Amino acid sequence: MDRLSTLLAQFGMHATTIYGGALGGEMGFDAMDRTAKLHLLRSGDVVFQMEQQKLLVITEPSLLFIPRPCCHSLSPAAGRQSAQHPQLVSAALKFDGGLDNPLTTALPAYVLMPLADVSMLSGNLDWLFDEAFAQHCGKNAVLNRLFELVVIQLLRYMMANRSVSTGMMAGLADLRLAKAVTLMHDQPARAWSVAELASAASMSRASFAAKFHKVVGITPADYLVSWRVSLTQKLLREGRPIALIADEVGYESPSALARTFRRKTGSSPREWLQLQQ
């Protein structure tokens, strides 16, 4: 069972390196650029502020992942000399499926971790920092791929350590529930029954339904509908006609899909797509 492959195949990410070097002043980001941000602090102290929240001083090499667009800033901590400017490497990330894709909405507003706590990333981070502060051919292309790999490794780490307490990521972190969630991800067109999903999780129907709702926050049936609607949104962005999408995500007709889509999003597929442009 691979808990991440289908999720990443449908809602993968594309990184663009936006900064690498000594941070001599404030670096601010606006939510209007509609990208996630990944900041890697190699050394030094920085002050992090998200929107109007309290300032947070980061005093050790750390990973800061902000999965949804928001206003935030990073600046050197007061009292640092120019020779001691923090060393920072940053990337912007766009996700297939847009801003409301299931992967980014399942994560907290930000993830901040000391690099020492995520040893599984150490080899990749060493390579990334070496690239960022050297002048090799193809530097940005390599950095972009390495940033994407860091996010995948971070998701692995978060699942292994159950860093998210509810929602899809919590469901994937639970090895029994993950079997059922992965089946729905892999085969969204199938009319999964609770009994079938419970059997895959090696649980009784009642125990499975209760635990799924407690951990994920919704019923298995609602989760399947939400996953289907998310896939529909992604395919609509890609230009697929609703008639073909309906069959692919498990509806007998475009009108049946459109009714479910409106119930979940408040608009028809056509109206929703126009709002994305």
N, C-alpha and C positions, 0 to 999 in steps of 0.2 A: 504493500500500500504506500503510495506516494502522496502525502497530504498537500504538497505544494505545487506539483507540476501542472495539473490542470488549471489551478487558480492562476499561476503565472503565465501559462499559455494563453489564457483568455484575457488576463488583465496585467500583462507584463509592463515593464517600465523602460524608459529611454532617458539616459542621463546625459547632461551637457555640463562640462566643467566650467564654472563661472569665476573661480578665484583660486589662487594658489600662491602663497608667499607670506611675508611679514605683514601683520595687520597694524597699520600705523594710525588709523582713525576709525570712526564709526562706519560700519557697513550696514545699511538699512535695506529692507525688502518690503515691497508692497503686495498686498493680496491680489491686486489687479493683474499680476503677471501669470496667475493661474497655474502655478507649478508647485510641487513639493520641494523641500530643500533638505540637503544632507550636508552637515558641517562636520569636519574632522579637525579637532584641535590637537596639533602635534606637541606643542609646548607653549608655556606662558599662561597668563591669567586673562580671561575675558569676562566682560559683563554681558549677559543675555537678558533681553527684555522682549516679551511677546505681548503685542497690543498694549493694554493699559495695566498689565499685571506687574507685580513687584519685581524689581531687579534681582537677578540671580547671578552670582559670581561663580565662574567655573575656574577651579584652581589646579586642575590636573588634566593630562591628556584625556580627551573625551570624544564621544560620538554624540551628535545632536541631530536627530531626525525629526523633521516637521512634515508629516505626510499630507497635510492639506494646506492650500494657500492661506496665508495670514500675514499681517504686518508684524515684523520682528526686526530686531537689530542686534549686532554684535560689535563690541568696542573693547579696546584694551583697558584693563583695570587701571585705575588712577595710581600714579606714582611709579609707573614702569618707565625705564629708560629706553631710548630708541634702540640700543643694542639688544634689548631684551623684548622687543616686540613679539607678541604671540605669533606662532606659525600656524597658519590655517589653510585648509583646502576645502572648497565648497563646490557643490553641484546642484543644478536644478533638475528635477525629474518630472517627466510627463508619463502618465499611466494610460494604457489602452482602456477605453471605456469612460474616459473623462474624469471629472472631479468627484463624481458621486459613485465611483466604482466600489465594489464590495471590499476590496483589499484596503484601500485607504480609509474608508469609513469605519472599518473594524478596529482601527488603531487609535490610541489616545491622541490628544492634541499635540503632544511632542514626546519624544523618547530621548532621555539623556542618560548616558552610561559612561562611566570611566572605561578607558580602553583596557585597563588592567583586569576588568571584570569579564571581558569578552575575549578570552584567550584564543577561541576558535577563529577569530578574525586576524590574529597577529601576523600570519604570513602574508595575507592579502594586503593588510595595512602597511606593512614594511615595504612591499612592492609599490603600493600607491604613493606613499610619501617619497620614496626614491624617485619615482617618475615625476612627481609634482615639483621637486626642487632640483631637477636636472634639466638638460636640454637635449633629450634624445629625439630622434626622428619619430614622427607619429605620436608624439607625447599625448596630445589631447584625446586621440582615438583610444589609446591604451587606458588613459585615466577614466574615460567615459565607461568603458567596459568594467573596469575595476570598481567604480562606484556602484554599478548595477549588481555586481557580485557581492559587495558589502551589504546591500539591502537584502539580498536573498539569504546571506548568512545571518543577518540580524533577525530575519523572520524565523529562521531555524532556531536560533538561540531563544527567541521569545516564546516559541512553542515548547521547546525543551524545558524551559524554566517557568512556564505558565505565567508569563509576565502580564497577560491581559486576563481579567477576571470574568468577563462576560462577552457575548457576541461570537461571531464566526471564529475569531482567533482562539478564543477559549474552547470552542467546540473542537477545533483542530488539535488543540493541545491535549485533549482527553483522548487517549488511544482508542477507547471503545466508541465514543461518539464520533471520532474522526472517521471511522470506517463508514458510518452512515452518511456523514457530511460529504465524504469523498465520492461515494456512490452517486449522490445527487449532483455533485459537480461534474462527474464523468458522464452521466446519462440523464441529462435534464428532461429529455422527452418522455422518459418512462413514468408511468403513473404509480409512483412508489407508495406503497401502503405502510402504515406505521408498523405493522407486523413484520413486513419484509426488512425494514430498516432495523427493527429491534433484533431480528434474527442475525443480521450482519454484525451487530454490536454485541452479540452473545448475551442479550438481556431479555427479560420478560417484556411484553408489550407495555404494561403499566409502568414498570420501573424505567424503561427507556424513555417513554413520553414525559414522565415527570422530571427525569434528569436532564433531558434535552432542553426542556423549557426553563429549568433552573439555570443551566449553564449558558445556553445560547440566548435566552431571553424571549424566544418565540417558539411556537409549536413546529414540529417537523414539516407539516403541511404549509405553514406560512413561510418557512425558510425556503422550501422548494419554489413557491410562487415568487418570492423575492429574488432568488437566484435566476429564475427564468426571465423576470422583468429586467434584471441587470444585463443579462445576455442580450435581450431584445434591444436595450438602449445602445449597447456596444455595436450590434449589427446594424442598427439604424444609422449610427454615425458613419459606418463603413459603406453606406449606400445600398444595403440589401433591402429588397421589397418586403413588405410586411407579410405577403402571402407565403413567401419562402421561409421567413423567420418563424411563422406560426407552427409549421410542421416540425421545424428543427428544435423548437423548445417545448413541444408537447401539447399543442392546441389543435383541435380538429378543424378550425377555420380562423381566418384573419379577424373576423368579428368577435370570436370568443377571446382571442388574445387582446384585442383592443379594449374589450370590457374590463378584463383583468388589469391591463396597463392603466386605464383611467382610474380604476379603484385604488391602485397603489400610488400613482403619481399625481392624480388630480387633473390630468389632461390626456387627450388622445395621442397616439404615437406621432401623428403628423404635427399636432400643436407642440408637442414636446420637442420634436426635432427642430422646428422653426425657432424655438427659444434658445437652442444651442448655437445658432449661427450668429 
